[in-house]
Amino acid sequence: MHKVIRDFGSKKGKALIYFLPLAILVFLAATFPLNKVHRNITLEAGADTPEFSHFIKDEETEGEIITDLSKINMSEPGNYRIKIKIGALSFHSKLRIQDTIPPTGRISDLDIPFGKTVEAKDFVTEISDVTQVTVSFLEEPDFDSIGEQDVSIVLEDAGKNKTVYTAKLYIGKVYRTVNVELGTEKLDIRDFLMDDIFEGDFITDVSVINLKEPGTHAISIEVDGDVYSSQLEIVDTTPPKAKVVNQFIWANEKISPDAFVKDILDYSDVRVIFGEEPDFSLAGMHKISIILEDTSRNRTEMAAYLTIREDTEPPVIEGLEDMTIYAGERVSYRKNVRVTDNRDADVELIIDSSKVNLKKTGKYEVTYVATDTVGNTTTETITITVLNKPWDYVDPEELDKLADSVLDSIIKDEMSDKEKLKAIFQWTKRRISYTGSRYKENWMWAAVQGIKKGSGDCFTYYGTARALLTRAGFENLCITRIDKTHYWNLVKYNGNWYHFDTCPHNSKYPFDGFLRTDAEVAEYSRKRKDKRGYYNFNKNQYPATPDEPLE
């Protein structure tokens, strides 16, 4: 032991002390990549750029790639030296990009006119490969031969991988198949010739072909002295057109898709369907898909709007009024009663008058019930008052008949409104003789007296004129002197109100009471110098007349 220590103390010993650690470091550096770093990795062309983990055997090893991998084209086959750093040490690995997958493509057949040539790439419509692909003929086609021939197309990528496809090449002067749209007006020979340099004529009589009906027709054509065959295909590729009509329905109603379109334009029959059946129970505005499909299955999809409204509004019963009748009279419970509804045009109205006794005086209730198709209900009640018939009772229908009989004798259809009013005015004034009367409670009774008996006072004149004016369709009012000693009419003519007094006036103060203004009757009152004022009425209670007299 002591000898060994002495040896290390010598020059040789000291050298050995320094040499051993260095040798160990060199050994570790030399063996490290063998244990931690792949000597090389291989990726297929087009793969994603590798990461640090691709080059390391142990996933727990930490480090980084020094080489800028963004400058390496992963679609280009080749070998690339990659520098990697782990801790303080740097190592190298090799990235090998290889292409072992042959290209794929989509090939189409070609028809070309005689005298023309094409390249191999003209047959290719699509190529799929990560590397550059070249396209070539396996064997050059015979471009001097009219007819159809097979052509081999070779796709070769950068990795020398090859794929061979077979296509058909047709060389001719006339297209083998010519498609024309349904509805074409006239066939043109130029549509059948494969090049403008060719001259030709139809041998087939194409004028007899119905171009508005889909179908296939054999066509013979002469070109440069030779006869060629072609096939005419009359096709319908144009989708139908129409105008959209938005619709409104009530919840749970049905509506056909045809209701959403109008003015459909197409050469064939068109079927209209929903893109998706609407939920007719769902209230609100809905965007609806409407599809038009013709017999050739060309489709047009259109958007329309369907508004579905939920009916929660009950019917409305109009024209109901409490009624007063006399014992023994009949009652029309439906007269002037009308039922309206926001949805239904015809709503059933049920009237319960079972409590009414028309032979006995008293007050009775009548119930009206209206229910629409979805069950919304309205109930209204009126009161029927039954009274004993008074001595001056007049049946309204009887008075109407009397007034109509008078009007039939004095009114003609060709008369103007003013002429009709004049006829009523003159008949009333001439028919009734002024006798005086104290009874002024029932104008209808007074009207009957005026028409039947032809006698009475100003109230009789007023009542008679009122009956005739009303039945003739003229709106009128009763106007009364303040002291209740004189009655006359206001009548509406040409949109304005005028005084209409058929009662005769004192011969000392003559006055024509036909269609007079407020100013005119006031002036007459002043002329009479009557303290009571002949036409002294409360102007606030009646509509005003025009300022200017009627011509």
Order of alpha helices (4+ residues) and beta strands (2+ residues): alpha-alpha-beta-alpha-beta-beta-beta-beta-beta-beta-beta-beta-beta-beta-beta-beta-beta-beta-beta-beta-beta-beta-beta-beta-beta-beta-beta-beta-beta-alpha-alpha-beta-alpha-beta-alpha-beta-beta-beta-beta-alpha
